[in-house]
Amino acid sequence: METGTDMSYPFYLIWGSPGRSHSHYHPHSDLFNKHQRSMVVTSDICLAIMYSLLAYGMYAIGGGAIAKLYWAPWLVYIVWLDTVTYLHHHGVQEHADKMPWYRGSEWSYLRGGLTTLDHDYGVFNKIHHDIGTHVAHHLFPQIPHYHLQEATEAIKPILGPYYREPAPSPGPLPLHLFTMLKRSFSTDKYVPDAGDVVFYSNPAEAAKQKAQ
């Protein structure tokens, strides 16, 4: 995340998550049902047209101009997208509240959905289509974004202590998230190989636990 933010997302779209092969561009990928295949093909055609326009733009006005007009804004978008995604799975307010990872027999769809975090993105909430309501999105991905706030309020009393209330944005800009991001970068280095319920750790924390 710290070194490959700008490149991880394109590879994810092409090949899928690590350990899985689910291309977002292949119409017969397991991600899509038979009714969606034609839409994937249409999307691929539009993507090819866009890249053709970029290639022509490089020929017409130069690669430097295209880099400034298209690739620089694209890079900002990718970095922000990866940061938001990372925070939904790592950005706890306190290190002691870090999220578990479930594996093997301990994993379930519900547990997987509950190991995500909601965040308040301030002025960006509506720009993000309320993706800060990430728990409801994971539990019920079929709910459209314009009902996610309503769905979140409905599931809070049901989930009780299993729902982590997000820290409110201190203002229009969600500057509080950078503290969570910095903490996670310094403490969340790896998950242990052994165990079906594991937590992110780091060498210093592992050594301390071993000494106890």
C-alpha positions as CSV (number, residue, x, y, z in Angstrom):
1,M,0.0,0.0,0.0
2,E,2.7,2.5,0.9
3,T,4.8,1.9,-2.2
4,G,2.4,0.4,-4.7
5,T,-0.8,2.4,-4.3
6,D,-0.7,3.9,-7.8
7,M,-0.3,0.5,-9.6
8,S,-2.2,-2.0,-7.5
9,Y,-5.7,-1.0,-8.6
10,P,-5.2,-1.6,-12.4
11,F,-3.7,-5.0,-11.7
12,Y,-6.6,-5.8,-9.5
13,L,-9.0,-5.0,-12.3
14,I,-7.1,-7.1,-14.7
15,W,-6.3,-10.1,-12.6
16,G,-8.5,-9.8,-9.4
17,S,-7.5,-10.2,-5.8
18,P,-4.3,-12.1,-4.8
19,G,-5.0,-15.8,-4.8
20,R,-8.0,-15.4,-7.1
21,S,-8.4,-15.0,-10.9
22,H,-11.4,-12.7,-11.5
23,S,-10.8,-10.2,-14.3
24,H,-13.2,-7.3,-14.5
25,Y,-12.7,-7.2,-18.2
26,H,-13.4,-10.8,-19.2
27,P,-17.1,-11.3,-19.9
28,H,-16.9,-14.9,-18.7
29,S,-15.3,-14.1,-15.4
30,D,-17.0,-15.6,-12.3
31,L,-17.7,-12.0,-11.3
32,F,-20.5,-11.7,-13.8
33,N,-23.7,-13.7,-14.6
34,K,-24.8,-14.5,-18.2
35,H,-27.0,-11.4,-18.3
36,Q,-24.1,-9.1,-17.6
37,R,-21.7,-10.4,-20.2
38,S,-22.9,-8.1,-23.0
39,M,-22.4,-5.1,-20.7
40,V,-18.8,-6.2,-20.0
41,V,-18.2,-6.4,-23.7
42,T,-19.7,-2.9,-24.2
43,S,-17.5,-1.6,-21.4
44,D,-14.4,-3.2,-23.0
45,I,-15.2,-1.5,-26.3
46,C,-15.6,1.9,-24.6
47,L,-12.3,1.3,-22.8
48,A,-10.6,0.5,-26.2
49,I,-12.0,3.7,-27.7
50,M,-10.8,5.7,-24.8
51,Y,-7.3,4.4,-25.0
52,S,-7.4,5.0,-28.8
53,L,-8.3,8.7,-28.1
54,L,-5.4,8.9,-25.6
55,A,-3.0,7.5,-28.2
56,Y,-4.3,10.0,-30.7
57,G,-3.9,12.8,-28.2
58,M,-0.3,11.9,-27.6
59,Y,0.2,12.1,-31.3
60,A,-1.6,15.4,-31.7
61,I,-0.5,17.4,-28.6
62,G,2.3,15.3,-27.1
63,G,2.8,12.8,-24.3
64,G,3.6,15.5,-21.8
65,A,0.3,17.3,-22.3
66,I,-1.7,14.0,-22.0
67,A,0.3,13.2,-18.9
68,K,-0.8,16.5,-17.3
69,L,-4.3,16.5,-18.5
70,Y,-5.2,12.9,-18.0
71,W,-2.7,10.7,-16.2
72,A,-1.9,13.1,-13.4
73,P,-5.6,13.4,-12.4
74,W,-6.0,9.7,-12.9
75,L,-3.2,9.1,-10.5
76,V,-4.8,11.3,-7.8
77,Y,-8.0,9.4,-8.2
78,I,-6.3,6.0,-7.9
79,V,-4.3,7.0,-4.8
80,W,-7.5,8.3,-3.2
81,L,-9.5,5.2,-4.2
82,D,-6.8,2.9,-2.7
83,T,-6.6,5.0,0.4
84,V,-10.3,4.8,1.0
85,T,-10.4,1.1,0.4
86,Y,-7.5,0.5,2.7
87,L,-9.1,2.5,5.5
88,H,-12.3,0.5,5.3
89,H,-10.3,-2.6,6.3
90,H,-7.6,-1.1,8.5
91,G,-8.5,2.3,9.7
92,V,-9.5,1.8,13.4
93,Q,-9.6,4.7,15.7
94,E,-7.5,2.9,18.4
95,H,-4.9,0.2,17.8
96,A,-6.6,-2.0,20.4
97,D,-9.7,-2.1,18.3
98,K,-8.0,-3.5,15.2
99,M,-10.0,-5.8,13.0
100,P,-9.7,-9.6,13.0
101,W,-9.0,-11.7,9.9
102,Y,-11.0,-14.9,9.7
103,R,-9.8,-17.9,7.8
104,G,-10.8,-21.5,7.2
105,S,-13.8,-22.7,9.3
106,E,-13.9,-19.4,11.2
107,W,-14.8,-17.4,8.1
108,S,-18.4,-16.7,7.1
109,Y,-20.1,-14.1,4.9
110,L,-21.4,-12.3,7.9
111,R,-18.1,-12.2,9.7
112,G,-16.4,-11.0,6.6
113,G,-18.9,-8.2,6.2
114,L,-18.5,-7.1,9.8
115,T,-14.7,-6.9,9.5
116,T,-15.1,-3.6,7.6
117,L,-15.3,-0.1,8.9
118,D,-17.5,2.9,8.2
119,H,-15.8,6.3,7.9
120,D,-17.0,9.9,7.7
121,Y,-15.5,11.6,4.7
122,G,-16.9,15.0,5.3
123,V,-17.7,16.9,2.1
124,F,-16.7,13.8,0.1
125,N,-19.5,11.6,1.4
126,K,-21.9,12.3,-1.4
127,I,-19.2,12.5,-4.0
128,H,-18.3,8.9,-2.9
129,H,-21.9,7.9,-3.2
130,D,-21.9,7.2,0.6
131,I,-19.3,4.4,0.3
132,G,-18.3,5.5,3.8
133,T,-21.3,3.3,4.9
134,H,-19.1,0.3,4.1
135,V,-20.5,-2.2,6.5
136,A,-24.0,-2.0,5.0
137,H,-22.4,-2.2,1.5
138,H,-20.6,-5.4,2.4
139,L,-23.6,-7.1,4.1
140,F,-26.1,-6.1,1.4
141,P,-24.2,-5.2,-1.8
142,Q,-27.4,-5.2,-3.8
143,I,-28.6,-2.0,-1.9
144,P,-28.1,1.1,-4.2
145,H,-25.9,3.8,-2.8
146,Y,-28.7,6.2,-2.3
147,H,-30.2,3.9,0.4
148,L,-27.0,3.1,2.2
149,Q,-27.4,5.7,4.9
150,E,-30.9,4.5,5.6
151,A,-29.7,0.9,5.6
152,T,-26.9,1.8,8.0
153,E,-29.3,3.4,10.5
154,A,-31.5,0.3,10.3
155,I,-28.7,-2.2,11.0
156,K,-27.0,-0.4,13.9
157,P,-29.5,-1.5,16.6
158,I,-29.4,-5.1,15.2
159,L,-25.6,-5.3,15.2
160,G,-25.2,-3.6,18.5
161,P,-21.5,-3.8,19.7
162,Y,-20.5,-5.4,16.4
163,Y,-21.0,-2.1,14.7
164,R,-18.2,0.4,15.1
165,E,-19.5,4.0,15.0
166,P,-17.2,6.1,12.8
167,A,-15.4,9.1,14.2
168,P,-17.1,12.3,12.8
169,S,-15.1,14.4,10.4
170,P,-13.8,17.5,12.2
171,G,-14.9,19.7,9.3
172,P,-15.5,19.6,5.6
173,L,-12.2,17.8,5.0
174,P,-11.7,14.4,6.7
175,L,-8.3,15.2,8.1
176,H,-8.8,12.9,11.0
177,L,-8.4,9.9,8.7
178,F,-4.7,10.7,8.1
179,T,-4.0,9.9,11.8
180,M,-5.7,6.5,11.3
181,L,-3.7,5.9,8.1
182,K,-0.4,6.8,9.8
183,R,-1.1,4.5,12.7
184,S,-2.0,1.6,10.5
185,F,1.1,2.1,8.3
186,S,3.3,1.9,11.5
187,T,1.5,-1.0,13.2
188,D,-0.2,-3.2,10.6
189,K,2.6,-5.0,8.9
190,Y,1.4,-8.6,8.5
191,V,-1.0,-11.3,9.8
192,P,0.4,-14.5,11.3
193,D,0.5,-17.6,9.2
194,A,-1.0,-19.8,11.9
195,G,-4.6,-19.5,13.2
196,D,-8.0,-19.0,11.7
197,V,-8.7,-15.8,13.7
198,V,-5.7,-13.5,13.3
199,F,-4.9,-9.8,13.7
200,Y,-2.5,-7.5,12.0
201,S,0.8,-7.3,13.9
202,N,4.4,-6.1,13.5
203,P,7.8,-7.4,14.7
204,A,7.8,-5.3,17.8
205,E,4.4,-6.3,18.9
206,A,5.1,-10.0,18.1
207,A,8.3,-9.9,20.2
208,K,6.4,-8.3,23.1
209,Q,3.7,-11.0,23.0
210,K,6.3,-13.8,22.8
211,A,8.1,-12.4,25.8
212,Q,4.9,-12.6,27.8
